[in-house]
């Protein structure tokens, strides 16, 4: 059982987060407590709960972040929604929030049952509830709450485990590790630990007696081999490493292995496949736990690992499948792409209206695949989706309804770029312009948290030229707003989102040769002429280990006169950014009209769609 405090704020957006889950059938409101006049009223709007929490919290104006948002998460389906709700009640009382307004929402969208709790950190007297060492206290409280239950559960599990047939101590130990116990043993006994406490010690004499009495079921071994061979032709046996959830890829630690085949065997036959490896390297062996026959087998007794993970049967079955693929599309772009993607295996393609609700659901499932799974393919497979490319763009196949749809219609530009990057599929590149000259003399990098970005008139002035801005919150706490037309492309291609640490790189400018349309008196394009224009080149990337550098820092690092004049690095940086933005404005007129007009048309079209 894990208790985790989430980000705090004073807008109580935790309410909206949970009600959005409820709207998508991924959450269920289990209870609300102490909401005064709202208590017991049906169909209360999320904004009403938020307003009540704001009003309750406004009795203390000195506290900035007043929301308390917490997750209580079980391991797998260890506890159901009712049990978790009871635990949430006990937890809130033990932590000092029992008299505060709070809501409990059960989530069913991950492999682990969990509830979210949203409340206020301000009590009824206007004082802040004590949050010192709250993470440590939270785990101590949870341990007290579940202590009686875990003791009983351990006794029951030990009794059931002695009904299994095993051949080694390691197999007996594995049965408990699969249930989340830390297991240690010596000649005297096997110690089971959970929630930082010893739950039981099993005498090794009993374990050795079980091993001596266990007999292998040769008939069941043959059945298991037949089952595996049958379903190897239906599910991918490729082994994927499972990592700890983390926002940053380089911080993820390997914690196990999985495969589509092992998931299918668990789902259909209650057979656990446990791969053995180290540090995320390819596994060197595996164990089969057959809960139906209460038996544990060394994997090689049933089938060598090399044969178990071989996908020849699956590929052969896919090759021999003659049934044509039938698709539904709602546009000619998808119809044309389907021919290129599926070729000769494509059957009938029919036009059909795809409901807006289905498109919205596809968007949610794709976001889940991108952000809630260790691997993109794992998420897509879980949600019965496939990703394809026609060498011009990405397309999503919704296997539940055999719908093929352009990924751009259901993904934001940043998620679209991120999906292309994680899938390894290449996005089509624009035809490269002829670069005549490159100037990198003013190259500069800024590191900070991406606070905001978007299209706006320069400096947010009504009559200024259209531009694009990125706002960074630097490490010194000072915000920086940078302007440039190329920033829109850079942020979309990067895939980074607001709240993430990024590095904004100004790489200088390119002098390029483009083709400009020449129009007649009636406005029709007659031909194209070459034109030289200057364009700034921006990039958004992961921050590197070096500090921010500029030509000013390099030149003035030992310049005592600069130091004596009191000119700060912040002022130097401001001067450089002003120069870059000034250059951006000076070359704005050189950018071809088609580029600006095309961008504006796309924005206007998107705005119309969003207001329908």
Secondary structure, DSSP 8 states (H G I E B T S, - for coil): -EEEE----SS-HHHHHHHHHHHTTSEEEEEEES-GGGTT-TT--HHHHHHHHHHHHTT-SS-S--EEEEEEE-STTSS-HHHHHHHHHHHHHHTT-TTS-EEEEEE-SSSS-EEEEEEESB-TTS-B---TTHHHHHHHHHHHHHHHHHHHHHHHHHHHHTTSB-SSHHHHHHHHHTTT-EEEE-SSEEEEEETTEEEEEEEHHHHHHHHHH----HHHHHHHHHHHHHHTTTS----EEEE---SSGGG--EEEEE-HHHHHHHHHH-EEEEEE-STT---SEEEEEETTTTEEEEHHHHS-HHHHT--HHHHHHHHH----EEEEESSHHHHHHHHHHHGGGEEEEEE----HHHHHHHHHHHHHHHHSSSSHHHHHHHTTEEEEE-SSSEEEEETTTTEEEEGGGTS-HHHHHHHHHHH----------EEEEEE-TT-EEEEEEEEEEEEEEGGG-TTS-EEEEEEEE-TTS-EEEEE-THHHHHHHHH---TTSEEEEEEEEEEEEEEEEEEE-TTS-EEEEEEEEEEEEEEEEE---SS----HHHHHHTT-HHHHHHT--HHHHHHHHHHHHHHHHHHHGGGS-HHHHHHHHHHHHHHHHHHT-
